Amino acid sequence: MSDTTPQLTLEVLQQFRVIYGTMRQYFRELEDCCGLPGSHMWVLQEVERTPEIGITELAGRLGIHQSTCSQLVEKLVARNCLIKKKQSVDLRRVGLCLADDGRKAIAALPGPAEGVLPEALAAIPDVALKTLNINLAELISYLPGKDDAFASTPLAEMVDV
């Protein structure tokens, strides 16, 4: 271990603090503007993009488990933000559409519902993203008690706003 390692470790830790703090601040602003948590807003945004989307496809787009997605949808249906209805292309399947309160919430979005981190990751060059992916995988391999289940939890639910 060199003399620069403790300083470098601290600098990397501070970078994670900036990322976490920025996400937390953004999701707090999003909830203040829209009246709903970020994970709920992401569901609404995806339904707006693809009216009549089914739960399975929606869960895939959000990168979350289908049961988690169903719980989010049920909360939004109860709040009159989403409507379940038979899909026009396949009447055997139920699709989701925005209700009036969902449209109002979407209109108040200050930015991307999924948060600023996915947007930033999509904007960086592929080579940087691939390098980051490799380096984060290496870091995660050193985490004691790591739980891969967190990979399918929306960021908005992980940051305490």
Residue, then its C-alpha position, 0 to 999 in steps of 0.5 A: m500500500s502506497d502513501t497515496t492510497p488513503q488519500l485516493t480512498l478518501e477522494v473516491l469515497q467523496q465521489f460516492r457521497v456526491i453521487y448519493g447526495t445529488m440523487r437524494q437532492y433530486f428525488r426530494e425535489l421531484e417529490d416536492c414538485c410532483g407529490l409522488p416518490g421517484s419510483h412512482m413517477w418513473v412508472l407513470q413516465e413509462v406508461e405515458r411513453t407506452p400507453e397500455i403497457g403491461i406489468t411484465e414489460l413495465a417491470g423489464r423497462l424499470g429493471i425491477h421484479q414483477s411483484t415490485c412493479s405490481q405493488l407500485v402499480e396498485k399504489l398508483v391505481a389507488r391514488n387515481c394516477l393509473i387506470k387498468k384496462k383491457q389492451s386494444v390489441d389483445l383483449r385478454r391482457v390488461g394494460l395501463c393508462l394514465a389517469d388525470d392525477g397521473r397526467k398532472a404529476i407527469a406535467a410537474l416533473p422537473g426532469p427525468a423520473e428515473g433520476v439524474l444518475p441513469e441520464a448521466l450514465a447514458a450520456i458518458p462515452d461507451v468506453a468510460l461506461k464499460t470501464l466504470n462497469i468493470n471497476l464497480a464490479e471489482l469494488i462490489s466483489y470486496l463488499p462484505g454482506k453484499d446483496d445482489a437483490f438491491a440491483s432490482t430496487p429503484l434508486a428512488e426507494m434507496v435514497d431516504v428523501 
